[in-house]
Amino acid sequence: MTLSPRTNDGQMILEVRRAMGYAKRRTGKDGKPRYTAVYLDLRGSERSAGTFASEKAANQAWQKAEVEQR
């Protein structure tokens, strides 16, 4: 968690950022679990590297996307 500047009325803004990607679990149309590979781009925005049937494949995809970005 990183601390950002205060708002105009003096309240602290807390911003949660992930340092690395992750696999987001979703449910497919057939009811089976699907995993979306999510990573942060250079601007700090969440990006998808695709959706996969296994968590392992999703983890590999976001890791590959981060390496390619560097």
N, CA, C and O atoms as a Tripos MOL2 file, in Angstrom:
@<TRIPOS>MOLECULE
protein
  280   279    70     0     0
PROTEIN
NO_CHARGES

@<TRIPOS>ATOM
      1 N           0.8540   -1.1640    0.0000 N.3       1 MET1
      2 CA          0.0000    0.0000    0.0000 C.3       1 MET1
      3 C           0.9040    1.2320    0.0000 C.2       1 MET1
      4 O           1.8410    1.3170    0.7940 O.2       1 MET1
      5 N           0.6290    2.1670   -0.8730 N.am      2 THR2
      6 CA          1.4030    3.4020   -0.9330 C.3       2 THR2
      7 C           0.5380    4.5560   -0.4670 C.2       2 THR2
      8 O          -0.6690    4.5800   -0.7080 O.2       2 THR2
      9 N           1.1660    5.5150    0.2040 N.am      3 LEU3
     10 CA          0.4270    6.6740    0.6770 C.3       3 LEU3
     11 C           0.5340    7.7820   -0.3520 C.2       3 LEU3
     12 O           1.6210    8.0990   -0.8340 O.2       3 LEU3
     13 N          -0.5870    8.3540   -0.6760 N.am      4 SER4
     14 CA         -0.6510    9.4470   -1.6370 C.3       4 SER4
     15 C          -0.8190   10.7520   -0.8800 C.2       4 SER4
     16 O          -1.0120   10.7310    0.3350 O.2       4 SER4
     17 N          -0.7530   11.8780   -1.5560 N.am      5 PRO5
     18 CA         -0.9500   13.1600   -0.8840 C.3       5 PRO5
     19 C          -2.3380   13.2780   -0.2730 C.2       5 PRO5
     20 O          -3.2220   12.4580   -0.5180 O.2       5 PRO5
     21 N          -2.4960   14.3070    0.5170 N.am      6 ARG6
     22 CA         -3.7850   14.5420    1.1730 C.3       6 ARG6
     23 C          -4.7430   15.2610    0.2240 C.2       6 ARG6
     24 O          -4.3270   15.9450   -0.7110 O.2       6 ARG6
     25 N          -6.0430   15.0830    0.4930 N.am      7 THR7
     26 CA         -7.0590   15.7710   -0.2870 C.3       7 THR7
     27 C          -7.1290   17.2280    0.1470 C.2       7 THR7
     28 O          -6.4270   17.6250    1.0780 O.2       7 THR7
     29 N          -7.9570   18.0290   -0.5040 N.am      8 ASN8
     30 CA         -8.0910   19.4450   -0.1600 C.3       8 ASN8
     31 C          -8.5650   19.6690    1.2700 C.2       8 ASN8
     32 O          -8.2260   20.6780    1.8890 O.2       8 ASN8
     33 N          -9.3500   18.7260    1.7970 N.am      9 ASP9
     34 CA         -9.8210   18.8940    3.1690 C.3       9 ASP9
     35 C          -8.9100   18.2260    4.1920 C.2       9 ASP9
     36 O          -9.2750   18.1140    5.3630 O.2       9 ASP9
     37 N          -7.7300   17.7820    3.7670 N.am     10 GLY10
     38 CA         -6.7180   17.2610    4.6840 C.3      10 GLY10
     39 C          -6.7510   15.7760    4.9400 C.2      10 GLY10
     40 O          -5.9360   15.2830    5.7210 O.2      10 GLY10
     41 N          -7.6580   15.0340    4.3190 N.am     11 GLN11
     42 CA         -7.7220   13.5960    4.5500 C.3      11 GLN11
     43 C          -6.6830   12.8810    3.7050 C.2      11 GLN11
     44 O          -6.4160   13.2630    2.5660 O.2      11 GLN11
     45 N          -6.1020   11.8390    4.2820 N.am     12 MET12
     46 CA         -5.0850   11.0510    3.5890 C.3      12 MET12
     47 C          -5.7550   10.1620    2.5470 C.2      12 MET12
     48 O          -6.7870    9.5500    2.8200 O.2      12 MET12
     49 N          -5.1740   10.0920    1.3650 N.am     13 ILE13
     50 CA         -5.6710    9.2150    0.3080 C.3      13 ILE13
     51 C          -4.8370    7.9470    0.3560 C.2      13 ILE13
     52 O          -3.6150    7.9990    0.2220 O.2      13 ILE13
     53 N          -5.4890    6.8120    0.5460 N.am     14 LEU14
     54 CA         -4.7980    5.5300    0.5360 C.3      14 LEU14
     55 C          -5.0620    4.8600   -0.7920 C.2      14 LEU14
     56 O          -6.2050    4.7860   -1.2440 O.2      14 LEU14
     57 N          -4.0330    4.3830   -1.4020 N.am     15 GLU15
     58 CA         -4.1610    3.7590   -2.7130 C.3      15 GLU15
     59 C          -3.5330    2.3810   -2.6400 C.2      15 GLU15
     60 O          -2.3750    2.2460   -2.2440 O.2      15 GLU15
     61 N          -4.2830    1.3590   -3.0180 N.am     16 VAL16
     62 CA         -3.7770    0.0000   -2.9880 C.3      16 VAL16
     63 C          -3.2920   -0.3470   -4.3820 C.2      16 VAL16
     64 O          -4.0390   -0.2400   -5.3550 O.2      16 VAL16
     65 N          -2.0490   -0.7600   -4.4740 N.am     17 ARG17
     66 CA         -1.4780   -1.1700   -5.7620 C.3      17 ARG17
     67 C          -0.8280   -2.5240   -5.6080 C.2      17 ARG17
     68 O          -0.1910   -2.8090   -4.5950 O.2      17 ARG17
     69 N          -0.9890   -3.3390   -6.5950 N.am     18 ARG18
     70 CA         -0.3140   -4.6310   -6.6080 C.3      18 ARG18
     71 C           1.0410   -4.4420   -7.2740 C.2      18 ARG18
     72 O           1.1590   -3.7820   -8.3060 O.2      18 ARG18
     73 N           2.0370   -5.0230   -6.6740 N.am     19 ALA19
     74 CA          3.3760   -4.8980   -7.2160 C.3      19 ALA19
     75 C           3.5730   -5.8090   -8.4220 C.2      19 ALA19
     76 O           4.4730   -5.5820   -9.2320 O.2      19 ALA19
     77 N           2.7450   -6.8300   -8.5450 N.am     20 MET20
     78 CA          2.8830   -7.7510   -9.6550 C.3      20 MET20
     79 C           1.5130   -8.2500  -10.0730 C.2      20 MET20
     80 O           0.5050   -7.9170   -9.4490 O.2      20 MET20
     81 N           1.4790   -9.0350  -11.1140 N.am     21 GLY21
     82 CA          0.2140   -9.5190  -11.6380 C.3      21 GLY21
     83 C          -0.4040  -10.6160  -10.7860 C.2      21 GLY21
     84 O           0.1320  -11.0080   -9.7500 O.2      21 GLY21
     85 N          -1.5400  -11.0950  -11.2510 N.am     22 TYR22
     86 CA         -2.2420  -12.1540  -10.5510 C.3      22 TYR22
     87 C          -3.2380  -12.8050  -11.4940 C.2      22 TYR22
     88 O          -3.5200  -12.2900  -12.5750 O.2      22 TYR22
     89 N          -3.7670  -13.9500  -11.0680 N.am     23 ALA23
     90 CA         -4.7960  -14.6560  -11.8340 C.3      23 ALA23
     91 C          -6.1330  -14.4190  -11.1480 C.2      23 ALA23
     92 O          -6.3050  -14.7770   -9.9820 O.2      23 ALA23
     93 N          -7.0800  -13.8200  -11.8620 N.am     24 LYS24
     94 CA         -8.4090  -13.5290  -11.3150 C.3      24 LYS24
     95 C          -9.3390  -14.6780  -11.6830 C.2      24 LYS24
     96 O          -9.5110  -14.9930  -12.8600 O.2      24 LYS24
     97 N          -9.9330  -15.3000  -10.6780 N.am     25 ARG25
     98 CA        -10.8390  -16.4250  -10.9380 C.3      25 ARG25
     99 C         -12.2050  -15.9030  -11.3750 C.2      25 ARG25
    100 O         -12.7520  -14.9720  -10.7830 O.2      25 ARG25
    101 N         -12.7370  -16.5210  -12.4160 N.am     26 ARG26
    102 CA        -14.0580  -16.1600  -12.9360 C.3      26 ARG26
    103 C         -14.8170  -17.4480  -13.2070 C.2      26 ARG26
    104 O         -14.2320  -18.5310  -13.1900 O.2      26 ARG26
    105 N         -16.0980  -17.3410  -13.4540 N.am     27 THR27
    106 CA        -16.9040  -18.5030  -13.8040 C.3      27 THR27
    107 C         -17.3310  -18.3720  -15.2580 C.2      27 THR27
    108 O         -17.9060  -17.3620  -15.6610 O.2      27 THR27
    109 N         -17.0390  -19.4160  -16.0450 N.am     28 GLY28
    110 CA        -17.3960  -19.4100  -17.4530 C.3      28 GLY28
    111 C         -18.8800  -19.6500  -17.6630 C.2      28 GLY28
    112 O         -19.6080  -19.9400  -16.7130 O.2      28 GLY28
    113 N         -19.3280  -19.5300  -18.9020 N.am     29 LYS29
    114 CA        -20.7450  -19.7480  -19.2270 C.3      29 LYS29
    115 C         -21.1910  -21.1660  -18.8930 C.2      29 LYS29
    116 O         -22.3590  -21.3990  -18.5830 O.2      29 LYS29
    117 N         -20.2550  -22.1130  -18.9580 N.am     30 ASP30
    118 CA        -20.5780  -23.5050  -18.6430 C.3      30 ASP30
    119 C         -20.4830  -23.8100  -17.1530 C.2      30 ASP30
    120 O         -20.6880  -24.9520  -16.7430 O.2      30 ASP30
    121 N         -20.1730  -22.8010  -16.3360 N.am     31 GLY31
    122 CA        -20.0860  -22.9750  -14.8880 C.3      31 GLY31
    123 C         -18.7170  -23.3920  -14.3920 C.2      31 GLY31
    124 O         -18.4900  -23.4620  -13.1840 O.2      31 GLY31
    125 N         -17.8010  -23.6690  -15.3080 N.am     32 LYS32
    126 CA        -16.4530  -24.0760  -14.9200 C.3      32 LYS32
    127 C         -15.6060  -22.8430  -14.6300 C.2      32 LYS32
    128 O         -15.8460  -21.7740  -15.1910 O.2      32 LYS32
    129 N         -14.6150  -22.9920  -13.7510 N.am     33 PRO33
    130 CA        -13.7590  -21.8360  -13.4410 C.3      33 PRO33
    131 C         -12.8550  -21.4740  -14.6160 C.2      33 PRO33
    132 O         -12.3520  -22.3510  -15.3180 O.2      33 PRO33
    133 N         -12.6550  -20.1800  -14.8190 N.am     34 ARG34
    134 CA        -11.7390  -19.6330  -15.8240 C.3      34 ARG34
    135 C         -10.8560  -18.6340  -15.0950 C.2      34 ARG34
    136 O         -11.2570  -18.0970  -14.0620 O.2      34 ARG34
    137 N          -9.6890  -18.3810  -15.6020 N.am     35 TYR35
    138 CA         -8.7380  -17.4880  -14.9350 C.3      35 TYR35
    139 C          -8.2510  -16.4350  -15.9170 C.2      35 TYR35
    140 O          -7.7650  -16.7590  -17.0010 O.2      35 TYR35
    141 N          -8.3850  -15.1770  -15.5320 N.am     36 THR36
    142 CA         -7.9110  -14.0660  -16.3430 C.3      36 THR36
    143 C          -6.5610  -13.6170  -15.7990 C.2      36 THR36
    144 O          -6.4250  -13.3550  -14.6040 O.2      36 THR36
    145 N          -5.5660  -13.5280  -16.6750 N.am     37 ALA37
    146 CA         -4.2330  -13.0730  -16.2960 C.3      37 ALA37
    147 C          -4.2310  -11.5490  -16.2820 C.2      37 ALA37
    148 O          -4.4690  -10.9210  -17.3140 O.2      37 ALA37
    149 N          -3.9640  -10.9490  -15.1200 N.am     38 VAL38
    150 CA         -4.0080   -9.5040  -14.9510 C.3      38 VAL38
    151 C          -2.6300   -9.0120  -14.5150 C.2      38 VAL38
    152 O          -1.9970   -9.6170  -13.6500 O.2      38 VAL38
    153 N          -2.1710   -7.9190  -15.1100 N.am     39 TYR39
    154 CA         -0.8900   -7.3190  -14.7320 C.3      39 TYR39
    155 C          -1.0070   -5.8090  -14.8350 C.2      39 TYR39
    156 O          -1.9640   -5.3000  -15.4180 O.2      39 TYR39
    157 N          -0.0470   -5.0910  -14.2770 N.am     40 LEU40
    158 CA         -0.0240   -3.6320  -14.3530 C.3      40 LEU40
    159 C           0.8640   -3.1970  -15.5120 C.2      40 LEU40
    160 O           1.9850   -3.6840  -15.6580 O.2      40 LEU40
    161 N           0.3610   -2.2770  -16.3360 N.am     41 ASP41
    162 CA          1.1860   -1.7490  -17.4230 C.3      41 ASP41
    163 C           2.1120   -0.6630  -16.8760 C.2      41 ASP41
    164 O           2.1270   -0.4130  -15.6700 O.2      41 ASP41
    165 N           2.8700   -0.0270  -17.7390 N.am     42 LEU42
    166 CA          3.8480    0.9670  -17.3050 C.3      42 LEU42
    167 C           3.2180    2.1860  -16.6470 C.2      42 LEU42
    168 O           3.8750    2.8750  -15.8670 O.2      42 LEU42
    169 N           1.9670    2.4570  -16.9470 N.am     43 ARG43
    170 CA          1.2660    3.5980  -16.3440 C.3      43 ARG43
    171 C           0.5510    3.2280  -15.0580 C.2      43 ARG43
    172 O          -0.0440    4.0910  -14.4120 O.2      43 ARG43
    173 N           0.6000    1.9500  -14.6720 N.am     44 GLY44
    174 CA         -0.0480    1.5050  -13.4470 C.3      44 GLY44
    175 C          -1.4860    1.0560  -13.6320 C.2      44 GLY44
    176 O          -2.1840    0.8090  -12.6480 O.2      44 GLY44
    177 N          -1.9420    0.9430  -14.8770 N.am     45 SER45
    178 CA         -3.3050    0.4900  -15.1580 C.3      45 SER45
    179 C          -3.3330   -1.0280  -15.2640 C.2      45 SER45
    180 O          -2.3850   -1.6400  -15.7540 O.2      45 SER45
    181 N          -4.4180   -1.6300  -14.8050 N.am     46 GLU46
    182 CA         -4.5620   -3.0740  -14.9290 C.3      46 GLU46
    183 C          -4.8330   -3.4430  -16.3760 C.2      46 GLU46
    184 O          -5.6530   -2.8150  -17.0450 O.2      46 GLU46
    185 N          -4.1390   -4.4660  -16.8530 N.am     47 ARG47
    186 CA         -4.3090   -4.9720  -18.2130 C.3      47 ARG47
    187 C          -4.5260   -6.4720  -18.1390 C.2      47 ARG47
    188 O          -4.0880   -7.1260  -17.1930 O.2      47 ARG47
    189 N          -5.2030   -7.0110  -19.1380 N.am     48 SER48
    190 CA         -5.4290   -8.4440  -19.2180 C.3      48 SER48
    191 C          -4.4740   -9.0540  -20.2360 C.2      48 SER48
    192 O          -4.2310   -8.4850  -21.3000 O.2      48 SER48
    193 N          -3.9380  -10.2160  -19.8930 N.am     49 ALA49
    194 CA         -3.0770  -10.9510  -20.8050 C.3      49 ALA49
    195 C          -3.8080  -12.1720  -21.3510 C.2      49 ALA49
    196 O          -3.1830  -13.0630  -21.9260 O.2      49 ALA49
    197 N          -5.1280  -12.2190  -21.1740 N.am     50 GLY50
    198 CA         -5.9290  -13.3180  -21.7020 C.3      50 GLY50
    199 C          -6.6550  -14.0690  -20.6110 C.2      50 GLY50
    200 O          -6.4260  -13.8430  -19.4220 O.2      50 GLY50
    201 N          -7.5360  -14.9660  -21.0270 N.am     51 THR51
    202 CA         -8.3000  -15.7990  -20.1060 C.3      51 THR51
    203 C          -7.9950  -17.2600  -20.4140 C.2      51 THR51
    204 O          -7.9190  -17.6540  -21.5770 O.2      51 THR51
    205 N          -7.8210  -18.0660  -19.3590 N.am     52 PHE52
    206 CA         -7.3290  -19.4320  -19.5110 C.3      52 PHE52
    207 C          -8.1420  -20.3990  -18.6750 C.2      52 PHE52
    208 O          -8.8350  -19.9990  -17.7400 O.2      52 PHE52
    209 N          -8.0530  -21.6770  -19.0180 N.am     53 ALA53
    210 CA         -8.7830  -22.7180  -18.2990 C.3      53 ALA53
    211 C          -8.1060  -23.0820  -16.9830 C.2      53 ALA53
    212 O          -8.7690  -23.5550  -16.0610 O.2      53 ALA53
    213 N          -6.7920  -22.8690  -16.8830 N.am     54 SER54
    214 CA         -6.0880  -23.2240  -15.6520 C.3      54 SER54
    215 C          -5.4130  -22.0020  -15.0340 C.2      54 SER54
    216 O          -5.0050  -21.0740  -15.7330 O.2      54 SER54
    217 N          -5.3080  -22.0270  -13.7220 N.am     55 GLU55
    218 CA         -4.6570  -20.9390  -13.0000 C.3      55 GLU55
    219 C          -3.1660  -20.8870  -13.3470 C.2      55 GLU55
    220 O          -2.5770  -19.8090  -13.4280 O.2      55 GLU55
    221 N          -2.5730  -22.0460  -13.5470 N.am     56 LYS56
    222 CA         -1.1500  -22.1160  -13.8890 C.3      56 LYS56
    223 C          -0.8780  -21.3860  -15.2090 C.2      56 LYS56
    224 O           0.0850  -20.6260  -15.3110 O.2      56 LYS56
    225 N          -1.7170  -21.6140  -16.2070 N.am     57 ALA57
    226 CA         -1.5390  -20.9600  -17.5060 C.3      57 ALA57
    227 C          -1.7290  -19.4500  -17.3870 C.2      57 ALA57
    228 O          -1.0130  -18.6860  -18.0350 O.2      57 ALA57
    229 N          -2.6820  -19.0130  -16.5700 N.am     58 ALA58
    230 CA         -2.9180  -17.5790  -16.3720 C.3      58 ALA58
    231 C          -1.7170  -16.9310  -15.6750 C.2      58 ALA58
    232 O          -1.3010  -15.8330  -16.0430 O.2      58 ALA58
    233 N          -1.1650  -17.6130  -14.6730 N.am     59 ASN59
    234 CA          0.0170  -17.0790  -13.9870 C.3      59 ASN59
    235 C           1.2010  -16.9510  -14.9370 C.2      59 ASN59
    236 O           1.9340  -15.9630  -14.8880 O.2      59 ASN59
    237 N           1.3870  -17.9260  -15.7850 N.am     60 GLN60
    238 CA          2.4750  -17.8610  -16.7670 C.3      60 GLN60
    239 C           2.2660  -16.7120  -17.7360 C.2      60 GLN60
    240 O           3.2290  -16.0530  -18.1290 O.2      60 GLN60
    241 N           1.0260  -16.4600  -18.1280 N.am     61 ALA61
    242 CA          0.7190  -15.4000  -19.0950 C.3      61 ALA61
    243 C           1.0040  -14.0160  -18.5220 C.2      61 ALA61
    244 O           1.6160  -13.1920  -19.2010 O.2      61 ALA61
    245 N           0.5700  -13.7350  -17.2720 N.am     62 TRP62
    246 CA          0.8400  -12.4020  -16.7250 C.3      62 TRP62
    247 C           2.3210  -12.2140  -16.4570 C.2      62 TRP62
    248 O           2.8300  -11.1020  -16.5940 O.2      62 TRP62
    249 N           3.0260  -13.2740  -16.0790 N.am     63 GLN63
    250 CA          4.4690  -13.1610  -15.8670 C.3      63 GLN63
    251 C           5.1850  -12.8670  -17.1850 C.2      63 GLN63
    252 O           6.1020  -12.0460  -17.2280 O.2      63 GLN63
    253 N           4.7720  -13.5290  -18.2420 N.am     64 LYS64
    254 CA          5.3630  -13.2910  -19.5590 C.3      64 LYS64
    255 C           5.0760  -11.8520  -20.0230 C.2      64 LYS64
    256 O           5.9530  -11.1950  -20.5840 O.2      64 LYS64
    257 N           3.8630  -11.3740  -19.7900 N.am     65 ALA65
    258 CA          3.4830  -10.0110  -20.1930 C.3      65 ALA65
    259 C           4.3350   -8.9780  -19.4490 C.2      65 ALA65
    260 O           4.7440   -7.9760  -20.0350 O.2      65 ALA65
    261 N           4.6010   -9.2160  -18.1730 N.am     66 GLU66
    262 CA          5.4360   -8.2760  -17.4080 C.3      66 GLU66
    263 C           6.8720   -8.2760  -17.9240 C.2      66 GLU66
    264 O           7.5000   -7.2210  -18.0140 O.2      66 GLU66
    265 N           7.3900   -9.4490  -18.2600 N.am     67 VAL67
    266 CA          8.7650   -9.5430  -18.7830 C.3      67 VAL67
    267 C           8.8670   -8.8110  -20.1170 C.2      67 VAL67
    268 O           9.8220   -8.0670  -20.3410 O.2      67 VAL67
    269 N           7.9020   -9.0110  -20.9990 N.am     68 GLU68
    270 CA          7.9060   -8.3560  -22.3070 C.3      68 GLU68
    271 C           7.8110   -6.8450  -22.1590 C.2      68 GLU68
    272 O           8.3740   -6.1000  -22.9610 O.2      68 GLU68
    273 N           7.1080   -6.4010  -21.1470 N.am     69 GLN69
    274 CA          6.9320   -4.9710  -20.9070 C.3      69 GLN69
    275 C           8.2530   -4.3120  -20.4940 C.2      69 GLN69
    276 O           8.5300   -3.1710  -20.8660 O.2      69 GLN69
    277 N           9.0560   -5.0360  -19.7290 N.am     70 ARG70
    278 CA         10.3460   -4.5090  -19.2760 C.3      70 ARG70
    279 C          11.3110   -4.4290  -20.4270 C.2      70 ARG70
    280 O          12.4540   -4.0090  -20.2460 O.2      70 ARG70
@<TRIPOS>BOND
     1     1     2 1
     2     2     3 1
     3     3     4 2
     4     3     5 am
     5     5     6 1
     6     6     7 1
     7     7     8 2
     8     7     9 am
     9     9    10 1
    10    10    11 1
    11    11    12 2
    12    11    13 am
    13    13    14 1
    14    14    15 1
    15    15    16 2
    16    15    17 am
    17    17    18 1
    18    18    19 1
    19    19    20 2
    20    19    21 am
    21    21    22 1
    22    22    23 1
    23    23    24 2
    24    23    25 am
    25    25    26 1
    26    26    27 1
    27    27    28 2
    28    27    29 am
    29    29    30 1
    30    30    31 1
    31    31    32 2
    32    31    33 am
    33    33    34 1
    34    34    35 1
    35    35    36 2
    36    35    37 am
    37    37    38 1
    38    38    39 1
    39    39    40 2
    40    39    41 am
    41    41    42 1
    42    42    43 1
    43    43    44 2
    44    43    45 am
    45    45    46 1
    46    46    47 1
    47    47    48 2
    48    47    49 am
    49    49    50 1
    50    50    51 1
    51    51    52 2
    52    51    53 am
    53    53    54 1
    54    54    55 1
    55    55    56 2
    56    55    57 am
    57    57    58 1
    58    58    59 1
    59    59    60 2
    60    59    61 am
    61    61    62 1
    62    62    63 1
    63    63    64 2
    64    63    65 am
    65    65    66 1
    66    66    67 1
    67    67    68 2
    68    67    69 am
    69    69    70 1
    70    70    71 1
    71    71    72 2
    72    71    73 am
    73    73    74 1
    74    74    75 1
    75    75    76 2
    76    75    77 am
    77    77    78 1
    78    78    79 1
    79    79    80 2
    80    79    81 am
    81    81    82 1
    82    82    83 1
    83    83    84 2
    84    83    85 am
    85    85    86 1
    86    86    87 1
    87    87    88 2
    88    87    89 am
    89    89    90 1
    90    90    91 1
    91    91    92 2
    92    91    93 am
    93    93    94 1
    94    94    95 1
    95    95    96 2
    96    95    97 am
    97    97    98 1
    98    98    99 1
    99    99   100 2
   100    99   101 am
   101   101   102 1
   102   102   103 1
   103   103   104 2
   104   103   105 am
   105   105   106 1
   106   106   107 1
   107   107   108 2
   108   107   109 am
   109   109   110 1
   110   110   111 1
   111   111   112 2
   112   111   113 am
   113   113   114 1
   114   114   115 1
   115   115   116 2
   116   115   117 am
   117   117   118 1
   118   118   119 1
   119   119   120 2
   120   119   121 am
   121   121   122 1
   122   122   123 1
   123   123   124 2
   124   123   125 am
   125   125   126 1
   126   126   127 1
   127   127   128 2
   128   127   129 am
   129   129   130 1
   130   130   131 1
   131   131   132 2
   132   131   133 am
   133   133   134 1
   134   134   135 1
   135   135   136 2
   136   135   137 am
   137   137   138 1
   138   138   139 1
   139   139   140 2
   140   139   141 am
   141   141   142 1
   142   142   143 1
   143   143   144 2
   144   143   145 am
   145   145   146 1
   146   146   147 1
   147   147   148 2
   148   147   149 am
   149   149   150 1
   150   150   151 1
   151   151   152 2
   152   151   153 am
   153   153   154 1
   154   154   155 1
   155   155   156 2
   156   155   157 am
   157   157   158 1
   158   158   159 1
   159   159   160 2
   160   159   161 am
   161   161   162 1
   162   162   163 1
   163   163   164 2
   164   163   165 am
   165   165   166 1
   166   166   167 1
   167   167   168 2
   168   167   169 am
   169   169   170 1
   170   170   171 1
   171   171   172 2
   172   171   173 am
   173   173   174 1
   174   174   175 1
   175   175   176 2
   176   175   177 am
   177   177   178 1
   178   178   179 1
   179   179   180 2
   180   179   181 am
   181   181   182 1
   182   182   183 1
   183   183   184 2
   184   183   185 am
   185   185   186 1
   186   186   187 1
   187   187   188 2
   188   187   189 am
   189   189   190 1
   190   190   191 1
   191   191   192 2
   192   191   193 am
   193   193   194 1
   194   194   195 1
   195   195   196 2
   196   195   197 am
   197   197   198 1
   198   198   199 1
   199   199   200 2
   200   199   201 am
   201   201   202 1
   202   202   203 1
   203   203   204 2
   204   203   205 am
   205   205   206 1
   206   206   207 1
   207   207   208 2
   208   207   209 am
   209   209   210 1
   210   210   211 1
   211   211   212 2
   212   211   213 am
   213   213   214 1
   214   214   215 1
   215   215   216 2
   216   215   217 am
   217   217   218 1
   218   218   219 1
   219   219   220 2
   220   219   221 am
   221   221   222 1
   222   222   223 1
   223   223   224 2
   224   223   225 am
   225   225   226 1
   226   226   227 1
   227   227   228 2
   228   227   229 am
   229   229   230 1
   230   230   231 1
   231   231   232 2
   232   231   233 am
   233   233   234 1
   234   234   235 1
   235   235   236 2
   236   235   237 am
   237   237   238 1
   238   238   239 1
   239   239   240 2
   240   239   241 am
   241   241   242 1
   242   242   243 1
   243   243   244 2
   244   243   245 am
   245   245   246 1
   246   246   247 1
   247   247   248 2
   248   247   249 am
   249   249   250 1
   250   250   251 1
   251   251   252 2
   252   251   253 am
   253   253   254 1
   254   254   255 1
   255   255   256 2
   256   255   257 am
   257   257   258 1
   258   258   259 1
   259   259   260 2
   260   259   261 am
   261   261   262 1
   262   262   263 1
   263   263   264 2
   264   263   265 am
   265   265   266 1
   266   266   267 1
   267   267   268 2
   268   267   269 am
   269   269   270 1
   270   270   271 1
   271   271   272 2
   272   271   273 am
   273   273   274 1
   274   274   275 1
   275   275   276 2
   276   275   277 am
   277   277   278 1
   278   278   279 1
   279   279   280 2
@<TRIPOS>SUBSTRUCTURE
     1 MET1         2 RESIDUE 1 A MET
     2 THR2         6 RESIDUE 1 A THR
     3 LEU3        10 RESIDUE 1 A LEU
     4 SER4        14 RESIDUE 1 A SER
     5 PRO5        18 RESIDUE 1 A PRO
     6 ARG6        22 RESIDUE 1 A ARG
     7 THR7        26 RESIDUE 1 A THR
     8 ASN8        30 RESIDUE 1 A ASN
     9 ASP9        34 RESIDUE 1 A ASP
    10 GLY10       38 RESIDUE 1 A GLY
    11 GLN11       42 RESIDUE 1 A GLN
    12 MET12       46 RESIDUE 1 A MET
    13 ILE13       50 RESIDUE 1 A ILE
    14 LEU14       54 RESIDUE 1 A LEU
    15 GLU15       58 RESIDUE 1 A GLU
    16 VAL16       62 RESIDUE 1 A VAL
    17 ARG17       66 RESIDUE 1 A ARG
    18 ARG18       70 RESIDUE 1 A ARG
    19 ALA19       74 RESIDUE 1 A ALA
    20 MET20       78 RESIDUE 1 A MET
    21 GLY21       82 RESIDUE 1 A GLY
    22 TYR22       86 RESIDUE 1 A TYR
    23 ALA23       90 RESIDUE 1 A ALA
    24 LYS24       94 RESIDUE 1 A LYS
    25 ARG25       98 RESIDUE 1 A ARG
    26 ARG26      102 RESIDUE 1 A ARG
    27 THR27      106 RESIDUE 1 A THR
    28 GLY28      110 RESIDUE 1 A GLY
    29 LYS29      114 RESIDUE 1 A LYS
    30 ASP30      118 RESIDUE 1 A ASP
    31 GLY31      122 RESIDUE 1 A GLY
    32 LYS32      126 RESIDUE 1 A LYS
    33 PRO33      130 RESIDUE 1 A PRO
    34 ARG34      134 RESIDUE 1 A ARG
    35 TYR35      138 RESIDUE 1 A TYR
    36 THR36      142 RESIDUE 1 A THR
    37 ALA37      146 RESIDUE 1 A ALA
    38 VAL38      150 RESIDUE 1 A VAL
    39 TYR39      154 RESIDUE 1 A TYR
    40 LEU40      158 RESIDUE 1 A LEU
    41 ASP41      162 RESIDUE 1 A ASP
    42 LEU42      166 RESIDUE 1 A LEU
    43 ARG43      170 RESIDUE 1 A ARG
    44 GLY44      174 RESIDUE 1 A GLY
    45 SER45      178 RESIDUE 1 A SER
    46 GLU46      182 RESIDUE 1 A GLU
    47 ARG47      186 RESIDUE 1 A ARG
    48 SER48      190 RESIDUE 1 A SER
    49 ALA49      194 RESIDUE 1 A ALA
    50 GLY50      198 RESIDUE 1 A GLY
    51 THR51      202 RESIDUE 1 A THR
    52 PHE52      206 RESIDUE 1 A PHE
    53 ALA53      210 RESIDUE 1 A ALA
    54 SER54      214 RESIDUE 1 A SER
    55 GLU55      218 RESIDUE 1 A GLU
    56 LYS56      222 RESIDUE 1 A LYS
    57 ALA57      226 RESIDUE 1 A ALA
    58 ALA58      230 RESIDUE 1 A ALA
    59 ASN59      234 RESIDUE 1 A ASN
    60 GLN60      238 RESIDUE 1 A GLN
    61 ALA61      242 RESIDUE 1 A ALA
    62 TRP62      246 RESIDUE 1 A TRP
    63 GLN63      250 RESIDUE 1 A GLN
    64 LYS64      254 RESIDUE 1 A LYS
    65 ALA65      258 RESIDUE 1 A ALA
    66 GLU66      262 RESIDUE 1 A GLU
    67 VAL67      266 RESIDUE 1 A VAL
    68 GLU68      270 RESIDUE 1 A GLU
    69 GLN69      274 RESIDUE 1 A GLN
    70 ARG70      278 RESIDUE 1 A ARG
